[in-house]
Amino acid sequence: MADQQEQEFIRLMNENMGIAHKVASIYYPDINDREDIIQEMMYQLWKAFPGFAGLSKFSTWMYRVCLNTVLSFKRKESRRIPLSFTPYQEEIASRDEPDKKEEIKLLLKAIGTLSPLNKAIILLYLEDISYDEIAVITGLTKSNVGVRLVRIKKELEEKLSTNIKSVDNVT
């Protein structure tokens, strides 16, 4: 990359770094996994930047690259044999994460149960990305995005109401 192009890449990355963190946190609850995938996203963005033609907003392009990176990693992971942690190891890992409000935890847990594409759609929706941009990023039609969002919201509502009822029954 030419020096001027490198400077532009760095400037745009500094302005939009939150996108990579948001995408990573939706797909990877573990902080170490998030750091790994963010590093891979940066590499993929760096490689693809010379091809960024400016036909869409940089943030739209960045969401697409980050989501494609995560989804390809998820496909590769699904072929691997998962390692299981002992309860002690899980307890240690959970101490590292800052406390979040219970509602946010429940929402993130519910979002975590969605399919990879539906996670991407709801993430973009929660970021106030327009249906048109979500369609560009995901490769779906605008109307398909709308239909999926209605279904996703209904699914999340059901999951959250079930979680809230089960929490109420415990207390």
NORPE-V54706 format. One line per field, one symbol per residue. phi: phi as a letter, one per 30 degrees, with the letter a starting at -180 (. if undefined). psi: psi as a letter, one per 30 degrees, with the letter a starting at -180 (. if undefined). burial: I if it has 24 or more other ideal C-beta (glycine too) atoms within 12 Angstrom, else O. A space follows every 10 residues. Layout:
BEGIN
phi->???
psi->???
burial->???
END
This chain:
BEGIN
phi->.deddddddd dddddbeedd ddddddcbdd dddddddddd ddddddddee ddcidbdedd ddeddddddd dddddddddd ddcccdeddd dddddddddc deddeddddd dddddedddd ddeddddidd eddddddcic dddddddddd ddddddeddd dddddddddd d
psi->kleeeeeeee eeeefgffee eeeefefjfk eeeeeeeeee eeeeeeefef fjfgflleee eeeeeeeeee eeeeeeeffl kkkklleeee eeefffklkl keeeeeeeee efflleeeee eeeeefghkl eeeeeeefgl leeeeeeeee eeeeeeeeee eeeeeeeefe .
burial->OOOOOOOOIO OIIOOIOOII IIIIIIIIIO OOOIOOIIOI IIOIIOOOIO OIOOOOOIII IIIIIIIIII IOIIOOOOOO OOOOOOOOOO OOOOOOOOOO OOOOOIIIOI IOOIOIIIII IIIIIOIOIO IOIIIIIIOO OOOOIOOIIO OIOOOIOOII OOOOOOOOOO O
END
